[in-house]
């Protein structure tokens, strides 16, 4: 599998890297997956912020006080600190996001490497 090779002609730029077909498809798949996952996560975060803002607009002082007392009791009786849970949760989410990204990009690269789909999308350029 040839991923990259330097250009053999002396008059070309020595820093030019030419990618083979499989590398082009892999880079294309990774870019598409990263853009789509970024858009999806951005939309989900926006929805969460919007719903929290709407909830905060309708919150009364009595509801806030009742929630605060329950949350305070939970913090005082909890064996683990919230910071420990946050660190573990962030590490697991980062690992999960990286695995999801790799699986989706490899799957899309395999899908893009199909000859029928390449000709349909106009990606069937010969290797140089």
Phi, psi and omega in degrees: 000116181265115181270316181208147175214143179287150181290130185280346184280135184289333183280348180279168179296128182291346181266001180286132177241128178255131182262143174286174183299315182295323178291321177298317180293322178295315179296318178298315180296317180296320178294317179296317180294318180297317179295316181291319178294321177297317177296318180295312180295321177298318178296317180295320178294318179299318179298319180294316180295319180296315181293324177294320178295319178294322177294322180293330179291330182261002183285133177261167180295323180294318178295319180297315181296318180295318178293321182297316181296319178295319179293321179297316178297321178297318180293322182287330182262353183285139180281329181257147177279150179299328181296321178297316179295321179296317180295314179296317180296317179295319179296316179293322179292321178295318177297316179297319179295320179294318178294317178298317179300313181295316180296315180293319181290322177291321177295318179292323177296320177294322178292319179291338181280354177292132184299320181296320179287327178296316180291327178294320181271354181079027181261006187275063175267139180290152175295146181262000000 
